Amino acid sequence: MSATTDAITAAVLFGPGLAGTAALALTWRGAKADSAAVRQVLAESAAARAAQQQTAPPDGGEGAPTPTAEQPTRLATVLPFPTTRRAA
């Protein structure tokens, strides 16, 4: 085989690998920046959860509602449901 044939064969075999390696290196570089942003968001979320844990009741449920002085407004008239049958 001649040197030209060897060069063409090497370009065909190794060219896509080299191009893929360059693309992979760029994505790794971008992933590091994304990872820093993700770590920042996770740290903020953990801080918010820690603050919420301090204000939540010990059993983990919601706190009791605060009582209001005003009476709730009635939205509709409630009719009593008849409990006895009429004789037909």
C-alpha positions in Angstrom: 0.0 0.0 0.0 1.2 3.5 -0.7 1.5 6.3 1.8 -1.5 8.1 0.3 -3.7 5.1 0.8 -2.6 4.7 4.3 -3.3 8.4 5.0 -6.8 8.1 3.5 -7.5 4.9 5.5 -6.3 6.6 8.7 -8.4 9.7 8.1 -11.5 7.5 7.4 -10.9 5.4 10.5 -9.7 8.0 13.0 -11.4 11.2 11.7 -14.9 10.5 13.2 -13.3 9.5 16.4 -11.3 12.7 16.7 -14.3 14.8 15.8 -16.4 13.0 18.4 -13.7 13.4 21.0 -13.7 17.2 20.4 -17.5 17.3 20.7 -17.3 15.2 23.9 -14.7 17.5 25.4 -17.0 20.5 24.8 -20.0 18.8 26.4 -17.9 17.8 29.4 -16.9 21.4 29.8 -20.5 22.6 29.5 -21.6 19.9 32.0 -19.2 21.3 34.6 -20.9 24.7 34.4 -24.3 23.0 34.5 -23.3 20.9 37.5 -22.2 24.1 39.4 -25.7 25.6 38.7 -27.4 22.4 39.8 -25.4 22.3 43.0 -26.3 25.9 43.7 -30.0 25.2 43.3 -29.8 22.0 45.4 -28.1 24.0 48.2 -30.8 26.7 48.1 -33.5 24.0 48.2 -31.8 22.3 51.1 -31.6 25.6 53.0 -35.3 26.2 52.4 -36.3 22.7 53.5 -34.2 23.2 56.7 -35.9 26.5 57.4 -39.3 24.8 56.9 -38.4 21.9 59.2 -37.8 24.4 62.0 -41.2 25.9 61.7 -43.2 22.7 61.1 -44.8 20.8 64.0 -42.8 17.9 65.4 -45.1 15.3 63.9 -44.5 16.6 60.4 -48.0 17.7 59.7 -49.4 21.1 59.1 -49.8 23.6 61.9 -53.2 24.4 63.3 -55.1 27.1 61.5 -55.3 30.5 63.1 -58.8 31.2 64.5 -60.7 34.0 62.9 -63.1 36.3 64.8 -65.6 36.7 61.9 -68.2 34.2 61.0 -67.9 32.5 57.6 -70.4 33.8 55.0 -73.1 31.3 54.0 -73.0 30.6 50.3 -76.4 28.9 50.0 -79.5 28.2 52.0 -79.3 24.7 53.4 -82.6 22.8 53.5 -83.0 20.0 56.0 -83.2 16.6 54.3 -86.5 14.7 55.2 -85.7 11.7 57.4 -89.2 10.2 57.3 -91.2 8.8 54.4 -94.5 10.2 53.4 -97.3 7.7 53.1 -98.2 7.3 49.4 
